Amino acid sequence: MESILGANSDFMATCERAADILGRFDGYFIERLQVDSSYPGGRVDVFLRIGTDRPDVAISLTGIVGIFTENLLEMDASFVEEMTVECIPGAETLWPRGLERLGCRPSGFPDVARLVIAGPMALEVVARTISISVAQVY
């Protein structure tokens, strides 16, 4: 099923749900960033935490197209100012503004998700899948 924008409507809905969920966790801290190049296609896991009385959050992205960080040394004080998730349709022939550094975009390239975390340690990940786990607090 295709949407008006050319992206698969299921994937677009996944990105929208991810954006809605992550919008509730501004102010959290990046506890850990894990990059696994041995995973087929690559994997990036971002672990967010704010305290023992609030749920921990794990963001997993696979099929990595690009990962960009700034101020990695700021990891100790890396609070999250804002998180956004955007669906980039495969029908687009060029990367959106800011992603030109990924080079040429081949025709038939799949839809991808773009996660942007703003804060002292900026993080941007472009990937083919995104999933979010929110722990329950008892």
Buried (B, 14 or more C-beta within 10 A) or exposed (E): EEBEEEBBEEBBEBBEEBBEBBEEBBEBBBBEBEBEEEBEEBBBBBBBBBEEEBBBBBBBBBBBBBBBBEEEEBBEEBBBEEBBBBBBBBBBEEBEEEBEEEEEBEEEBBBBBBBBBBBBBBBBBBBBBBEBEBEEEE
